[in-house]
Structure formats: C-alpha cells, structure tokens
Amino acid sequence: AISPVDGRYRRQTEALAPYFSEFGLIRYRIRIEIEYFIMLCEWPLPQLKDVTADEFPALRALYEDFSEADARRVK
C-alpha cells in the first residue's frame, strides 16, 4: 500500500485502486514514458530517425497489456 486509499480504506475506494495502487502508479508511469517517447519520435530528431510509426503499437502494448508480474519486474 502506498497510501491509505489502497491500504486501510481499500474497501471504500475499490474503484480508485487502478489509479492509486502501487501497480497503478507503475503502470501509469510506464504509459507516460512510452507516450512521451512516441511524441519525441514524431519530431524530426536525428537520434530517433530509425524509430518508425509502425513500432508504436508494440510500444503501447507494453502498458495496455501490463500485468502484476510486469509491475513486480519494474519494482
């Protein structure tokens, strides 16, 4: 538990768990980092010129299919 919302008040705040749990924190952090990377790839940056839009769905799948096991690996 990272806060009372996902700890002692879990029963009352169950609907918020995907957002305020440690799993949610890790998942959304990865989502933001991936979307930021994709945004950078859409700019004409020479360092990222080899990353194509065809790779974006695979990158997004990393957070769309994120599991508890993935969160444990990140942690």
Helices and strands as residue ranges (DSSP letters): G 14-16, H 17-20, H 22-41, G 46-48, G 53-55, H 56-64, H 68-74
